[in-house]
């Protein structure tokens, strides 16, 4: 692991430790899924179970069919590997009188598609995603963007993996989607000073690997 990655991991861990959703903030809503919101409670497998079609597993976990903009679809030859729900904050800092993204800090919980297994991870500056179960990591840069449902929602994204570590959850990931974002957009107010602000958000992250 490089020194830069170590520093980023430390910053992310500190940010995760401070995650708190302010009183009155709600992520309830129908969301971009068939029949229900993307964060409705659904049964999650506690242990590995026999493989089943990815779409069946994902729909069961999310409580509906994910709606993915065409611009955010990975190239042919990539298949869904895991889907995780994120809860955390997008952190912004005032630079040249404009709010600019500094780093995310989020915890993720989800399932792999084959075999079906419950997984957890953290997301921080890089941007990077690290499994807190097996230590594997993936990083992405220069995402393709697509609008989200509301002005207060951070954009939906597609990252191409630019670096991987380990052979676990994220070791072979090729693309990362962020969809169904709720909250997390930069503040609409003017800015000044050096203090960062943390904007609560939820999202669904979908991880792909080569077929």
N, C-alpha and C positions, 0 to 999 in steps of 0.2 A: 504493500500500500504506500502511495506517495505521501510526502509531508502535506501537500495541498489537500489530499483526501482526508487525512487525519484531522486537519484543522476544520475542514467543512463538516466532518462528522461531529466534532466537538461542539461547533456552533449549533448544528442542528439539534443535538441532544439537549443543549441548554434551552433552546427555543421550545422544544417539545415539552420540557419540564414546566414551562410557564403557560402552556395552552389553557385558556379558560374562555368559555363562551359567555359573554355578558348577559345579565338578566334581561329578559324580554326578547332576545334574539331567537327566532324560530326558523327552522328549515322545513316546516310542514308544507305540504302542497302536493298536487298531483304529479308534477314532474313529467319528464319525457318518457314515460313507460306506459305500456298498455294496462289500464285498469287500476293502477295504484301508484303511489309515490315510490321513488327509487330507494328510499330508506325505510320503507315499511318493514316491520319485523317479520322475518321468515326463518324457518327451521334451517339450521346449519349443521352439516355433519361434523361430529367431534373427532372422528377417526377416519382412516382411509376406507373407502368402499369401492366396489367394482366400478370400472369405467362405464359411463353412459354418455350419450351424445352431448357435446359441449353446449349446444343451445338449450337443451333441457336443463342441464345443471345451472347455467347462467340465469335462465328465466326463473327457476325456482329460488335461487339465491337473491336475485334483485326484485322479485315480485312482479316481473313483467318483462316485456321485450325491449331491450335498449335501442334507442333511436340514435343512429350514428350518421352524421353528415357525410356525404360522399367524399368530400375533400379530406376527411380524416381516416379513410380506409387504407390499411397497409397494402403494399403491392401483392399481387398473386404469389402464392408460394409460402405465405405466412398464415399460421392458424392460431386461434385463441388458446392460450396456455393457462391463464389465471385471470380472475376478476376480483377486485378488492374495492371496498368502500372506504373513503378517507374522511376523517374529521380532524380539523385543525385550523390553522390560520395562514393567510398570505401576508407577509410582512413587507411594508413599503417604507421608503425613506425619501425625504425631501431633497431633491437635487435640482439646482437651477430653477427653483420655484415650481417644480413639478414633482408629483408623486411618482416614484419609479420603484419597480419590484426589486426587493432585496433578497428575499428567500422565502420558501415555504417551510412550514413545520407541521407535520401531520402524522397521525397514527392510522394504520390501515389494517383492515380485517377482511378476509375473503376466502375463496376456495380455488384450488386448481381443478382443471377439467379432467385430466386422466393421468394417474388415478385421482379420484375425488378426495381432497384432503383440506382441512381447515388450515389457513396460513395467516400470519401476521407480519407486518413490516412497518418501517418508519420512512418518512420522506423529508428531505432537507435540501440545503443549498447544494447546487451542482448543475442542474437538479439531479438528485440521486435518490434511489430507492434501495433500502437495505433490509434484508430479511433478519428479524431479530430471533429467528429460530436456527438458521444455518449459516448466517454471515455473508451470504451471497449478495452481490450488488450489481445494479445497472445504472448507467448515467446516460443522459440524452441532451442534445443541444438543438438550437435553431428549429423550433417547432413550426409546423403548419397550424394555422389558427382557423377557427370557425366561430361565429357568434353563439352566444348562449341565449337562454330564454328572456332574461331580464337585464336591465341596465346595471343592477347591483351585482350581477353574477360574472365571475371571471370567465374569460373565453374558454371554449373547448379547444383541445390541442392534440396533435399527433407528433410525438418525438421519434426520431430514429436513434436507436441505441448507438452510443459512441464509445462505450467501454463496459466491460463485464468483469466480474470477479467471482470465482468459486464455481461449483457445479450444482448448486442447489436451486432454489426458487427462481432467482434472476440470472443464473449463470449463462443461459443460452437465449435470453430475451433479445429480440431484434427490433421491436417497435413497442411504444407505449402510447395508449390513448388516454386522454382525460376528457370525460363526457359528463353530462348531467350535473354541471357545476351549479351550486347554490351559494350565493354570497362570494366573498373573496375579491371583488373588483376594487380597484384603487379608489380612495376617497374622492368624492366629487367636489370637496371644498378646496380652497386654495391652501398652500402650505408654506411653512417657514420654520427655520430652526433645524436642529439636528436629531430630534427625537423621532424614532421610527414608530409606526402604528401597525397593529396587528388586526387584520380583518378576518373574522371567522368565516369558514367555508366548509362545505361538504362537496364531494365529487365521487365519481366512479372511475377507477383506473383499470384499463384492460391491457394485459401484457401478452405479446405474441412471440412465437418462436417459428423457426423454419419447419415446414412439413417434413 
